[in-house]
Amino acid sequence: MAKSKLLQMHNVGIVVESLDNAISFFAELGLKLEGRGTVEGEWAGRVTGLGDQCVEIAMMVTPDGNSRLELSRFITPPTISDHRTAPVNALGYLRIMFTVENIDEMVSRLTQHGAQLVGEVVQYENVYRLCYIRGVEGLLIGLAEELKS
C-alpha cells in the first residue's frame, strides 16, 4: 500500500467567547465569512473526545481562498481553561501570522477595533516588517509586510 501524503492545511481553529465579535474583527483584517452554523450531537463529540456537544462555528477564509480560520463558541460543554493572555513564549497555541499589504495602516485600523500592539513594528533585514498584536478577546495575531526589492 502506498504511503499517504499530506495534501494541504485545511484550517486553524480558535475557541472564542463571542463569535460575532471574532467574525467582525477577522473581517476587518480581511477574511471573509464562508459559512456559519451549529455542530452538535454525539458524533461530533466522538471526534473531539468531549461527548455530546453543541458548538457554534464560523469558517473564515483568506482573500486568496487558500487558508481558513474556524472560530468556535462552545455552548456545551462549557470551556474549561483560558490561554488568551499567555505570553509569546507559552507552550501550545502561539499565534497566527497573516501577510498584509501595509502593516502600519493595518495596525492603525485594528487598534481602532480594540487591538493592541504587543511590542513594536520591526524590520527583519530587507525582507519583512513584522509585529504582534493582541486582537479580539486577547488573541495573539502576527502581521507581516513583505518588502519588495
N, CA, C and O atoms as a GROMACS GRO file, in nm:
protein
  596
    1MET      N    1   0.084  -0.117   0.000
    1MET     CA    2   0.000   0.000   0.000
    1MET      C    3   0.089   0.125   0.000
    1MET      O    4   0.186   0.132   0.075
    2ALA      N    5   0.055   0.221  -0.084
    2ALA     CA    6   0.133   0.345  -0.094
    2ALA      C    7   0.116   0.429   0.032
    2ALA      O    8   0.009   0.432   0.092
    3LYS      N    9   0.222   0.498   0.068
    3LYS     CA   10   0.219   0.586   0.186
    3LYS      C   11   0.131   0.708   0.156
    3LYS      O   12   0.147   0.774   0.054
    4SER      N   13   0.038   0.736   0.247
    4SER     CA   14  -0.050   0.851   0.231
    4SER      C   15   0.030   0.980   0.248
    4SER      O   16   0.120   0.986   0.331
    5LYS      N   17  -0.002   1.083   0.169
    5LYS     CA   18   0.071   1.208   0.179
    5LYS      C   19  -0.021   1.323   0.218
    5LYS      O   20  -0.141   1.320   0.191
    6LEU      N   21   0.038   1.422   0.281
    6LEU     CA   22  -0.035   1.542   0.319
    6LEU      C   23  -0.070   1.620   0.193
    6LEU      O   24   0.015   1.638   0.106
    7LEU      N   25  -0.194   1.666   0.183
    7LEU     CA   26  -0.237   1.741   0.065
    7LEU      C   27  -0.234   1.891   0.088
    7LEU      O   28  -0.186   1.966   0.003
    8GLN      N   29  -0.287   1.937   0.202
    8GLN     CA   30  -0.289   2.080   0.232
    8GLN      C   31  -0.332   2.098   0.377
    8GLN      O   32  -0.385   2.005   0.439
    9MET      N   33  -0.310   2.220   0.432
    9MET     CA   34  -0.363   2.251   0.564
    9MET      C   35  -0.503   2.308   0.542
    9MET      O   36  -0.519   2.402   0.465
   10HIS      N   37  -0.603   2.251   0.607
   10HIS     CA   38  -0.740   2.294   0.584
   10HIS      C   39  -0.776   2.418   0.663
   10HIS      O   40  -0.825   2.516   0.605
   11ASN      N   41  -0.752   2.418   0.796
   11ASN     CA   42  -0.785   2.536   0.876
   11ASN      C   43  -0.713   2.534   1.009
   11ASN      O   44  -0.658   2.432   1.051
   12VAL      N   45  -0.714   2.649   1.074
   12VAL     CA   46  -0.668   2.664   1.212
   12VAL      C   47  -0.794   2.695   1.292
   12VAL      O   48  -0.875   2.777   1.249
   13GLY      N   49  -0.811   2.631   1.408
   13GLY     CA   50  -0.930   2.654   1.490
   13GLY      C   51  -0.898   2.732   1.615
   13GLY      O   52  -0.796   2.709   1.680
   14ILE      N   53  -0.986   2.826   1.649
   14ILE     CA   54  -0.972   2.905   1.771
   14ILE      C   55  -1.107   2.906   1.842
   14ILE      O   56  -1.210   2.931   1.779
   15VAL      N   57  -1.106   2.880   1.972
   15VAL     CA   58  -1.227   2.886   2.054
   15VAL      C   59  -1.239   3.029   2.108
   15VAL      O   60  -1.144   3.084   2.163
   16VAL      N   61  -1.358   3.088   2.092
   16VAL     CA   62  -1.383   3.226   2.135
   16VAL      C   63  -1.507   3.233   2.222
   16VAL      O   64  -1.590   3.141   2.222
   17GLU      N   65  -1.520   3.343   2.296
   17GLU     CA   66  -1.641   3.367   2.376
   17GLU      C   67  -1.752   3.426   2.291
   17GLU      O   68  -1.867   3.385   2.302
   18SER      N   69  -1.717   3.523   2.206
   18SER     CA   70  -1.817   3.590   2.122
   18SER      C   71  -1.786   3.567   1.976
   18SER      O   72  -1.690   3.622   1.922
   19LEU      N   73  -1.867   3.485   1.912
   19LEU     CA   74  -1.849   3.456   1.770
   19LEU      C   75  -1.869   3.583   1.688
   19LEU      O   76  -1.793   3.608   1.594
   20ASP      N   77  -1.969   3.662   1.721
   20ASP     CA   78  -1.996   3.786   1.644
   20ASP      C   79  -1.877   3.881   1.648
   20ASP      O   80  -1.838   3.936   1.545
   21ASN      N   81  -1.819   3.902   1.767
   21ASN     CA   82  -1.703   3.992   1.780
   21ASN      C   83  -1.583   3.938   1.703
   21ASN      O   84  -1.512   4.015   1.638
   22ALA      N   85  -1.560   3.808   1.711
   22ALA     CA   86  -1.447   3.748   1.640
   22ALA      C   87  -1.466   3.758   1.489
   22ALA      O   88  -1.371   3.789   1.417
   23ILE      N   89  -1.587   3.733   1.440
   23ILE     CA   90  -1.614   3.745   1.297
   23ILE      C   91  -1.588   3.888   1.251
   23ILE      O   92  -1.524   3.910   1.148
   24SER      N   93  -1.637   3.986   1.326
   24SER     CA   94  -1.617   4.128   1.291
   24SER      C   95  -1.470   4.164   1.285
   24SER      O   96  -1.424   4.231   1.192
   25PHE      N   97  -1.394   4.118   1.386
   25PHE     CA   98  -1.251   4.150   1.391
   25PHE      C   99  -1.177   4.090   1.272
   25PHE      O  100  -1.101   4.160   1.204
   26PHE      N  101  -1.198   3.961   1.246
   26PHE     CA  102  -1.126   3.897   1.137
   26PHE      C  103  -1.174   3.945   1.000
   26PHE      O  104  -1.099   3.941   0.903
   27ALA      N  105  -1.298   3.990   0.991
   27ALA     CA  106  -1.346   4.053   0.867
   27ALA      C  107  -1.274   4.186   0.845
   27ALA      O  108  -1.239   4.220   0.731
   28GLU      N  109  -1.251   4.262   0.951
   28GLU     CA  110  -1.176   4.387   0.941
   28GLU      C  111  -1.033   4.361   0.896
   28GLU      O  112  -0.974   4.440   0.822
   29LEU      N  113  -0.977   4.249   0.940
   29LEU     CA  114  -0.843   4.209   0.898
   29LEU      C  115  -0.841   4.173   0.750
   29LEU      O  116  -0.738   4.187   0.684
   30GLY      N  117  -0.954   4.126   0.696
   30GLY     CA  118  -0.960   4.095   0.554
   30GLY      C  119  -1.012   3.956   0.521
   30GLY      O  120  -1.023   3.922   0.403
   31LEU      N  121  -1.044   3.875   0.623
   31LEU     CA  122  -1.100   3.743   0.596
   31LEU      C  123  -1.249   3.757   0.566
   31LEU      O  124  -1.314   3.850   0.613
   32LYS      N  125  -1.302   3.665   0.488
   32LYS     CA  126  -1.444   3.665   0.453
   32LYS      C  127  -1.514   3.548   0.524
   32LYS      O  128  -1.458   3.439   0.536
   33LEU      N  129  -1.636   3.575   0.569
   33LEU     CA  130  -1.717   3.469   0.631
   33LEU      C  131  -1.762   3.374   0.521
   33LEU      O  132  -1.834   3.412   0.429
   34GLU      N  133  -1.719   3.248   0.532
   34GLU     CA  134  -1.753   3.147   0.432
   34GLU      C  135  -1.880   3.072   0.472
   34GLU      O  136  -1.957   3.029   0.386
   35GLY      N  137  -1.902   3.057   0.603
   35GLY     CA  138  -2.019   2.987   0.649
   35GLY      C  139  -2.027   2.990   0.800
   35GLY      O  140  -1.926   3.009   0.869
   36ARG      N  141  -2.148   2.971   0.850
   36ARG     CA  142  -2.170   2.974   0.995
   36ARG      C  143  -2.280   2.874   1.027
   36ARG      O  144  -2.378   2.862   0.953
   37GLY      N  145  -2.264   2.802   1.137
   37GLY     CA  146  -2.366   2.706   1.174
   37GLY      C  147  -2.336   2.642   1.308
   37GLY      O  148  -2.243   2.681   1.378
   38THR      N  149  -2.417   2.544   1.343
   38THR     CA  150  -2.403   2.474   1.470
   38THR      C  151  -2.368   2.328   1.442
   38THR      O  152  -2.428   2.263   1.356
   39VAL      N  153  -2.270   2.280   1.515
   39VAL     CA  154  -2.230   2.140   1.507
   39VAL      C  155  -2.264   2.079   1.642
   39VAL      O  156  -2.214   2.124   1.745
   40GLU      N  157  -2.349   1.976   1.640
   40GLU     CA  158  -2.388   1.918   1.768
   40GLU      C  159  -2.415   1.770   1.756
   40GLU      O  160  -2.433   1.715   1.647
   41GLY      N  161  -2.416   1.707   1.870
   41GLY     CA  162  -2.451   1.566   1.875
   41GLY      C  163  -2.336   1.478   1.918
   41GLY      O  164  -2.222   1.522   1.932
   42GLU      N  165  -2.372   1.354   1.940
   42GLU     CA  166  -2.278   1.254   1.989
   42GLU      C  167  -2.167   1.229   1.887
   42GLU      O  168  -2.053   1.204   1.926
   43TRP      N  169  -2.198   1.234   1.758
   43TRP     CA  170  -2.096   1.207   1.655
   43TRP      C  171  -1.984   1.310   1.662
   43TRP      O  172  -1.866   1.276   1.647
   44ALA      N  173  -2.019   1.437   1.685
   44ALA     CA  174  -1.919   1.543   1.692
   44ALA      C  175  -1.832   1.524   1.816
   44ALA      O  176  -1.711   1.546   1.811
   45GLY      N  177  -1.893   1.483   1.925
   45GLY     CA  178  -1.819   1.458   2.047
   45GLY      C  179  -1.724   1.340   2.037
   45GLY      O  180  -1.625   1.333   2.110
   46ARG      N  181  -1.753   1.249   1.946
   46ARG     CA  182  -1.662   1.137   1.923
   46ARG      C  183  -1.534   1.185   1.856
   46ARG      O  184  -1.428   1.127   1.879
   47VAL      N  185  -1.543   1.289   1.775
   47VAL     CA  186  -1.424   1.347   1.711
   47VAL      C  187  -1.339   1.419   1.814
   47VAL      O  188  -1.217   1.400   1.818
   48THR      N  189  -1.400   1.501   1.898
   48THR     CA  190  -1.328   1.585   1.993
   48THR      C  191  -1.297   1.517   2.125
   48THR      O  192  -1.211   1.562   2.200
   49GLY      N  193  -1.366   1.408   2.154
   49GLY     CA  194  -1.349   1.340   2.281
   49GLY      C  195  -1.425   1.406   2.395
   49GLY      O  196  -1.401   1.373   2.512
   50LEU      N  197  -1.516   1.497   2.363
   50LEU     CA  198  -1.590   1.571   2.465
   50LEU      C  199  -1.729   1.514   2.492
   50LEU      O  200  -1.803   1.569   2.574
   51GLY      N  201  -1.766   1.407   2.425
   51GLY     CA  202  -1.902   1.353   2.443
   51GLY      C  203  -2.003   1.438   2.369
   51GLY      O  204  -1.969   1.503   2.270
   52ASP      N  205  -2.126   1.437   2.414
   52ASP     CA  206  -2.232   1.515   2.350
   52ASP      C  207  -2.196   1.662   2.359
   52ASP      O  208  -2.172   1.714   2.468
   53GLN      N  209  -2.194   1.731   2.246
   53GLN     CA  210  -2.153   1.871   2.245
   53GLN      C  211  -2.239   1.953   2.152
   53GLN      O  212  -2.305   1.900   2.062
   54CYS      N  213  -2.238   2.084   2.174
   54CYS     CA  214  -2.305   2.179   2.086
   54CYS      C  215  -2.210   2.298   2.069
   54CYS      O  216  -2.178   2.368   2.166
   55VAL      N  217  -2.166   2.320   1.946
   55VAL     CA  218  -2.068   2.423   1.917
   55VAL      C  219  -2.117   2.506   1.800
   55VAL      O  220  -2.153   2.452   1.695
   56GLU      N  221  -2.118   2.638   1.817
   56GLU     CA  222  -2.148   2.729   1.706
   56GLU      C  223  -2.016   2.762   1.640
   56GLU      O  224  -1.922   2.804   1.707
   57ILE      N  225  -2.007   2.744   1.508
   57ILE     CA  226  -1.883   2.769   1.437
   57ILE      C  227  -1.903   2.868   1.323
   57ILE      O  228  -2.012   2.883   1.269
   58ALA      N  229  -1.793   2.936   1.289
   58ALA     CA  230  -1.789   3.023   1.172
   58ALA      C  231  -1.660   2.994   1.100
   58ALA      O  232  -1.553   2.992   1.162
   59MET      N  233  -1.667   2.972   0.970
   59MET     CA  234  -1.547   2.948   0.890
   59MET      C  235  -1.515   3.076   0.814
   59MET      O  236  -1.596   3.125   0.735
   60MET      N  237  -1.395   3.128   0.839
   60MET     CA  238  -1.347   3.248   0.771
   60MET      C  239  -1.241   3.205   0.671
   60MET      O  240  -1.165   3.112   0.698
   61VAL      N  241  -1.234   3.272   0.556
   61VAL     CA  242  -1.139   3.234   0.451
   61VAL      C  243  -1.057   3.357   0.410
   61VAL      O  244  -1.108   3.469   0.406
   62THR      N  245  -0.929   3.333   0.381
   62THR     CA  246  -0.841   3.442   0.337
   62THR      C  247  -0.878   3.484   0.195
   62THR      O  248  -0.940   3.406   0.122
   63PRO      N  249  -0.841   3.606   0.154
   63PRO     CA  250  -0.878   3.655   0.021
   63PRO      C  251  -0.833   3.565  -0.094
   63PRO      O  252  -0.900   3.559  -0.197
   64ASP      N  253  -0.720   3.495  -0.078
   64ASP     CA  254  -0.674   3.407  -0.185
   64ASP      C  255  -0.747   3.273  -0.188
   64ASP      O  256  -0.730   3.194  -0.281
   65GLY      N  257  -0.831   3.247  -0.085
   65GLY     CA  258  -0.909   3.124  -0.080
   65GLY      C  259  -0.832   3.001  -0.036
   65GLY      O  260  -0.888   2.891  -0.034
   66ASN      N  261  -0.705   3.017   0.000
   66ASN     CA  262  -0.622   2.901   0.034
   66ASN      C  263  -0.617   2.866   0.181
   66ASN      O  264  -0.584   2.753   0.216
   67SER      N  265  -0.650   2.960   0.269
   67SER     CA  266  -0.639   2.935   0.413
   67SER      C  267  -0.770   2.968   0.483
   67SER      O  268  -0.841   3.060   0.444
   68ARG      N  269  -0.799   2.891   0.587
   68ARG     CA  270  -0.923   2.911   0.660
   68ARG      C  271  -0.897   2.919   0.810
   68ARG      O  272  -0.801   2.861   0.862
   69LEU      N  273  -0.984   2.992   0.878
   69LEU     CA  274  -0.981   3.005   1.022
   69LEU      C  275  -1.119   2.963   1.072
   69LEU      O  276  -1.220   3.024   1.035
   70GLU      N  277  -1.123   2.859   1.156
   70GLU     CA  278  -1.250   2.813   1.211
   70GLU      C  279  -1.264   2.869   1.352
   70GLU      O  280  -1.186   2.836   1.441
   71LEU      N  281  -1.363   2.955   1.372
   71LEU     CA  282  -1.393   3.013   1.502
   71LEU      C  283  -1.503   2.930   1.565
   71LEU      O  284  -1.604   2.902   1.501
   72SER      N  285  -1.484   2.890   1.691
   72SER     CA  286  -1.580   2.805   1.760
   72SER      C  287  -1.622   2.866   1.893
   72SER      O  288  -1.538   2.916   1.969
   73ARG      N  289  -1.752   2.861   1.920
   73ARG     CA  290  -1.805   2.902   2.050
   73ARG      C  291  -1.878   2.782   2.109
   73ARG      O  292  -1.982   2.740   2.058
   74PHE      N  293  -1.821   2.727   2.217
   74PHE     CA  294  -1.882   2.609   2.280
   74PHE      C  295  -2.002   2.650   2.364
   74PHE      O  296  -1.992   2.734   2.454
   75ILE      N  297  -2.115   2.589   2.334
   75ILE     CA  298  -2.236   2.607   2.414
   75ILE      C  299  -2.236   2.499   2.522
   75ILE      O  300  -2.253   2.528   2.641
   76THR      N  301  -2.216   2.372   2.480
   76THR     CA  302  -2.194   2.262   2.574
   76THR      C  303  -2.089   2.169   2.516
   76THR      O  304  -2.090   2.148   2.394
   77PRO      N  305  -2.002   2.115   2.593
   77PRO     CA  306  -1.976   2.152   2.732
   77PRO      C  307  -1.910   2.290   2.739
   77PRO      O  308  -1.856   2.338   2.639
   78PRO      N  309  -1.915   2.354   2.856
   78PRO     CA  310  -1.855   2.487   2.868
   78PRO      C  311  -1.702   2.478   2.858
   78PRO      O  312  -1.643   2.374   2.885
   79THR      N  313  -1.639   2.590   2.820
   79THR     CA  314  -1.492   2.594   2.815
   79THR      C  315  -1.437   2.577   2.956
   79THR      O  316  -1.500   2.616   3.054
   80ILE      N  317  -1.317   2.518   2.965
   80ILE     CA  318  -1.262   2.489   3.097
   80ILE      C  319  -1.132   2.561   3.127
   80ILE      O  320  -1.090   2.563   3.243
   81SER      N  321  -1.067   2.621   3.028
   81SER     CA  322  -0.944   2.696   3.055
   81SER      C  323  -0.932   2.810   2.955
   81SER      O  324  -1.003   2.813   2.854
   82ASP      N  325  -0.843   2.903   2.985
   82ASP     CA  326  -0.830   3.025   2.905
   82ASP      C  327  -0.682   3.055   2.885
   82ASP      O  328  -0.610   3.083   2.981
   83HIS      N  329  -0.637   3.050   2.762
   83HIS     CA  330  -0.496   3.073   2.729
   83HIS      C  331  -0.476   3.205   2.655
   83HIS      O  332  -0.366   3.231   2.606
   84ARG      N  333  -0.579   3.289   2.647
   84ARG     CA  334  -0.571   3.407   2.562
   84ARG      C  335  -0.468   3.510   2.605
   84ARG      O  336  -0.417   3.584   2.521
   85THR      N  337  -0.437   3.516   2.733
   85THR     CA  338  -0.341   3.617   2.776
   85THR      C  339  -0.201   3.558   2.799
   85THR      O  340  -0.115   3.624   2.858
   86ALA      N  341  -0.180   3.437   2.752
   86ALA     CA  342  -0.048   3.374   2.767
   86ALA      C  343   0.056   3.455   2.690
   86ALA      O  344   0.027   3.507   2.582
   87PRO      N  345   0.176   3.466   2.744
   87PRO     CA  346   0.282   3.539   2.675
   87PRO      C  347   0.330   3.464   2.552
   87PRO      O  348   0.297   3.346   2.533
   88VAL      N  349   0.406   3.531   2.468
   88VAL     CA  350   0.452   3.476   2.341
   88VAL      C  351   0.534   3.348   2.361
   88VAL      O  352   0.538   3.264   2.270
   89ASN      N  353   0.599   3.330   2.475
   89ASN     CA  354   0.682   3.212   2.496
   89ASN      C  355   0.610   3.098   2.568
   89ASN      O  356   0.675   3.007   2.620
   90ALA      N  357   0.476   3.102   2.574
   90ALA     CA  358   0.398   2.995   2.637
   90ALA      C  359   0.388   2.875   2.544
   90ALA      O  360   0.389   2.889   2.422
   91LEU      N  361   0.380   2.756   2.604
   91LEU     CA  362   0.363   2.634   2.524
   91LEU      C  363   0.221   2.628   2.466
   91LEU      O  364   0.127   2.683   2.524
   92GLY      N  365   0.208   2.563   2.352
   92GLY     CA  366   0.075   2.545   2.292
   92GLY      C  367   0.050   2.649   2.183
   92GLY      O  368   0.143   2.699   2.120
   93TYR      N  369  -0.079   2.681   2.162
   93TYR     CA  370  -0.116   2.781   2.061
   93TYR      C  371  -0.035   2.907   2.083
   93TYR      O  372  -0.034   2.962   2.194
   94LEU      N  373   0.031   2.953   1.982
   94LEU     CA  374   0.109   3.075   1.995
   94LEU      C  375   0.041   3.190   1.923
   94LEU      O  376  -0.004   3.285   1.985
   95ARG      N  377   0.035   3.180   1.791
   95ARG     CA  378  -0.024   3.288   1.715
   95ARG      C  379  -0.050   3.242   1.572
   95ARG      O  380  -0.001   3.138   1.528
   96ILE      N  381  -0.130   3.322   1.502
   96ILE     CA  382  -0.149   3.304   1.359
   96ILE      C  383  -0.082   3.423   1.293
   96ILE      O  384  -0.098   3.535   1.340
   97MET      N  385  -0.007   3.401   1.186
   97MET     CA  386   0.061   3.510   1.115
   97MET      C  387  -0.011   3.533   0.982
   97MET      O  388  -0.035   3.439   0.906
   98PHE      N  389  -0.044   3.659   0.957
   98PHE     CA  390  -0.106   3.698   0.831
   98PHE      C  391  -0.012   3.792   0.755
   98PHE      O  392   0.052   3.878   0.816
   99THR      N  393  -0.004   3.775   0.625
   99THR     CA  394   0.069   3.869   0.540
   99THR      C  395  -0.027   3.981   0.502
   99THR      O  396  -0.139   3.956   0.458
  100VAL      N  397   0.018   4.105   0.521
  100VAL     CA  398  -0.065   4.221   0.489
  100VAL      C  399   0.009   4.311   0.392
  100VAL      O  400   0.131   4.304   0.378
  101GLU      N  401  -0.067   4.396   0.324
  101GLU     CA  402  -0.009   4.485   0.223
  101GLU      C  403   0.066   4.602   0.287
  101GLU      O  404   0.177   4.635   0.246
  102ASN      N  405   0.004   4.665   0.390
  102ASN     CA  406   0.062   4.782   0.455
  102ASN      C  407   0.043   4.765   0.605
  102ASN      O  408  -0.066   4.786   0.659
  103ILE      N  409   0.151   4.726   0.674
  103ILE     CA  410   0.142   4.691   0.815
  103ILE      C  411   0.102   4.810   0.902
  103ILE      O  412   0.026   4.794   0.997
  104ASP      N  413   0.153   4.930   0.870
  104ASP     CA  414   0.120   5.048   0.951
  104ASP      C  415  -0.028   5.081   0.943
  104ASP      O  416  -0.092   5.111   1.044
  105GLU      N  417  -0.084   5.076   0.822
  105GLU     CA  418  -0.227   5.104   0.804
  105GLU      C  419  -0.311   4.997   0.873
  105GLU      O  420  -0.412   5.029   0.935
  106MET      N  421  -0.269   4.870   0.863
  106MET     CA  422  -0.345   4.761   0.924
  106MET      C  423  -0.343   4.772   1.076
  106MET      O  424  -0.447   4.757   1.140
  107VAL      N  425  -0.227   4.799   1.135
  107VAL     CA  426  -0.217   4.814   1.280
  107VAL      C  427  -0.304   4.931   1.325
  107VAL      O  428  -0.376   4.920   1.425
  108SER      N  429  -0.299   5.041   1.253
  108SER     CA  430  -0.380   5.158   1.287
  108SER      C  431  -0.529   5.124   1.284
  108SER      O  432  -0.604   5.161   1.374
  109ARG      N  433  -0.571   5.053   1.179
  109ARG     CA  434  -0.712   5.017   1.164
  109ARG      C  435  -0.757   4.920   1.273
  109ARG      O  436  -0.865   4.935   1.330
  110LEU      N  437  -0.673   4.820   1.302
  110LEU     CA  438  -0.711   4.719   1.400
  110LEU      C  439  -0.709   4.775   1.543
  110LEU      O  440  -0.788   4.730   1.626
  111THR      N  441  -0.622   4.870   1.572
  111THR     CA  442  -0.624   4.930   1.706
  111THR      C  443  -0.751   5.011   1.727
  111THR      O  444  -0.797   5.026   1.840
  112GLN      N  445  -0.809   5.062   1.620
  112GLN     CA  446  -0.939   5.130   1.631
  112GLN      C  447  -1.050   5.031   1.664
  112GLN      O  448  -1.159   5.070   1.706
  113HIS      N  449  -1.022   4.900   1.645
  113HIS     CA  450  -1.118   4.794   1.677
  113HIS      C  451  -1.075   4.717   1.801
  113HIS      O  452  -1.115   4.603   1.820
  114GLY      N  453  -0.994   4.780   1.886
  114GLY     CA  454  -0.959   4.723   2.015
  114GLY      C  455  -0.829   4.645   2.022
  114GLY      O  456  -0.790   4.601   2.130
  115ALA      N  457  -0.760   4.627   1.910
  115ALA     CA  458  -0.633   4.554   1.913
  115ALA      C  459  -0.525   4.640   1.980
  115ALA      O  460  -0.532   4.763   1.979
  116GLN      N  461  -0.426   4.572   2.037
  116GLN     CA  462  -0.313   4.641   2.099
  116GLN      C  463  -0.184   4.585   2.044
  116GLN      O  464  -0.169   4.464   2.030
  117LEU      N  465  -0.090   4.672   2.011
  117LEU     CA  466   0.042   4.631   1.967
  117LEU      C  467   0.115   4.568   2.085
  117LEU      O  468   0.120   4.627   2.193
  118VAL      N  469   0.171   4.447   2.067
  118VAL     CA  470   0.238   4.376   2.177
  118VAL      C  471   0.376   4.438   2.204
  118VAL      O  472   0.406   4.472   2.318
  119GLY      N  473   0.457   4.451   2.102
  119GLY     CA  474   0.590   4.511   2.115
  119GLY      C  475   0.594   4.632   2.025
  119GLY      O  476   0.535   4.736   2.054
  120GLU      N  477   0.665   4.617   1.914
  120GLU     CA  478   0.669   4.724   1.814
  120GLU      C  479   0.680   4.663   1.675
  120GLU      O  480   0.707   4.544   1.661
  121VAL      N  481   0.658   4.744   1.575
  121VAL     CA  482   0.676   4.700   1.436
  121VAL      C  483   0.826   4.706   1.409
  121VAL      O  484   0.889   4.811   1.425
  122VAL      N  485   0.883   4.593   1.368
  122VAL     CA  486   1.027   4.587   1.342
  122VAL      C  487   1.054   4.538   1.201
  122VAL      O  488   0.970   4.472   1.139
  123GLN      N  489   1.171   4.571   1.150
  123GLN     CA  490   1.210   4.526   1.018
  123GLN      C  491   1.312   4.415   1.030
  123GLN      O  492   1.412   4.429   1.102
  124TYR      N  493   1.288   4.303   0.959
  124TYR     CA  494   1.383   4.194   0.952
  124TYR      C  495   1.455   4.203   0.818
  124TYR      O  496   1.397   4.178   0.712
  125GLU      N  497   1.584   4.240   0.826
  125GLU     CA  498   1.666   4.258   0.706
  125GLU      C  499   1.589   4.342   0.604
  125GLU      O  500   1.520   4.437   0.642
  126ASN      N  501   1.599   4.307   0.476
  126ASN     CA  502   1.522   4.379   0.374
  126ASN      C  503   1.409   4.290   0.323
  126ASN      O  504   1.368   4.300   0.208
  127VAL      N  505   1.358   4.203   0.414
  127VAL     CA  506   1.261   4.102   0.372
  127VAL      C  507   1.120   4.134   0.424
  127VAL      O  508   1.025   4.135   0.346
  128TYR      N  509   1.107   4.159   0.556
  128TYR     CA  510   0.975   4.178   0.617
  128TYR      C  511   0.976   4.291   0.718
  128TYR      O  512   1.080   4.325   0.775
  129ARG      N  513   0.859   4.350   0.738
  129ARG     CA  514   0.829   4.429   0.858
  129ARG      C  515   0.728   4.344   0.934
  129ARG      O  516   0.633   4.294   0.874
  130LEU      N  517   0.747   4.326   1.064
  130LEU     CA  518   0.670   4.232   1.144
  130LEU      C  519   0.624   4.294   1.274
  130LEU      O  520   0.688   4.384   1.328
  131CYS      N  521   0.511   4.243   1.325
  131CYS     CA  522   0.467   4.278   1.460
  131CYS      C  523   0.368   4.175   1.510
  131CYS      O  524   0.314   4.096   1.434
  132TYR      N  525   0.346   4.179   1.642
  132TYR     CA  526   0.240   4.101   1.705
  132TYR      C  527   0.139   4.200   1.762
  132TYR      O  528   0.176   4.306   1.813
  133ILE      N  529   0.012   4.164   1.752
  133ILE     CA  530  -0.094   4.241   1.816
  133ILE      C  531  -0.177   4.146   1.901
  133ILE      O  532  -0.179   4.025   1.877
  134ARG      N  533  -0.244   4.201   2.000
  134ARG     CA  534  -0.347   4.127   2.073
  134ARG      C  535  -0.477   4.176   2.013
  134ARG      O  536  -0.513   4.293   2.026
  135GLY      N  537  -0.548   4.086   1.947
  135GLY     CA  538  -0.671   4.121   1.880
  135GLY      C  539  -0.792   4.094   1.967
  135GLY      O  540  -0.785   4.102   2.089
  136VAL      N  541  -0.903   4.064   1.904
  136VAL     CA  542  -1.028   4.034   1.971
  136VAL      C  543  -1.004   3.928   2.078
  136VAL      O  544  -0.934   3.829   2.053
  137GLU      N  545  -1.061   3.947   2.196
  137GLU     CA  546  -1.051   3.853   2.308
  137GLU      C  547  -0.906   3.824   2.348
  137GLU      O  548  -0.879   3.721   2.409
  138GLY      N  549  -0.814   3.915   2.316
  138GLY     CA  550  -0.675   3.898   2.356
  138GLY      C  551  -0.597   3.797   2.272
  138GLY      O  552  -0.486   3.760   2.310
  139LEU      N  553  -0.652   3.753   2.159
  139LEU     CA  554  -0.583   3.656   2.074
  139LEU      C  555  -0.456   3.717   2.016
  139LEU      O  556  -0.457   3.832   1.972
  140LEU      N  557  -0.349   3.641   2.015
  140LEU     CA  558  -0.222   3.686   1.961
  140LEU      C  559  -0.221   3.665   1.810
  140LEU      O  560  -0.239   3.553   1.762
  141ILE      N  561  -0.199   3.774   1.736
  141ILE     CA  562  -0.200   3.772   1.590
  141ILE      C  563  -0.068   3.832   1.542
  141ILE      O  564  -0.026   3.937   1.589
  142GLY      N  565  -0.004   3.764   1.447
  142GLY     CA  566   0.117   3.819   1.385
  142GLY      C  567   0.082   3.882   1.253
  142GLY      O  568  -0.003   3.832   1.179
  143LEU      N  569   0.148   3.992   1.222
  143LEU     CA  570   0.130   4.060   1.093
  143LEU      C  571   0.266   4.073   1.028
  143LEU      O  572   0.364   4.106   1.094
  144ALA      N  573   0.273   4.047   0.898
  144ALA     CA  574   0.397   4.056   0.822
  144ALA      C  575   0.373   4.131   0.693
  144ALA      O  576   0.282   4.097   0.617
  145GLU      N  577   0.454   4.231   0.666
  145GLU     CA  578   0.450   4.302   0.539
  145GLU      C  579   0.576   4.263   0.464
  145GLU      O  580   0.687   4.292   0.509
  146GLU      N  581   0.560   4.198   0.349
  146GLU     CA  582   0.675   4.157   0.269
  146GLU      C  583   0.728   4.280   0.196
  146GLU      O  584   0.653   4.351   0.129
  147LEU      N  585   0.857   4.305   0.210
  147LEU     CA  586   0.918   4.421   0.146
  147LEU      C  587   0.961   4.384   0.004
  147LEU      O  588   1.026   4.282  -0.018
  148LYS      N  589   0.923   4.467  -0.089
  148LYS     CA  590   0.959   4.443  -0.230
  148LYS      C  591   1.096   4.504  -0.255
  148LYS      O  592   1.125   4.615  -0.209
  149SER      N  593   1.181   4.431  -0.329
  149SER     CA  594   1.315   4.485  -0.355
  149SER      C  595   1.318   4.578  -0.473
  149SER      O  596   1.424   4.631  -0.507
   0.00000   0.00000   0.00000
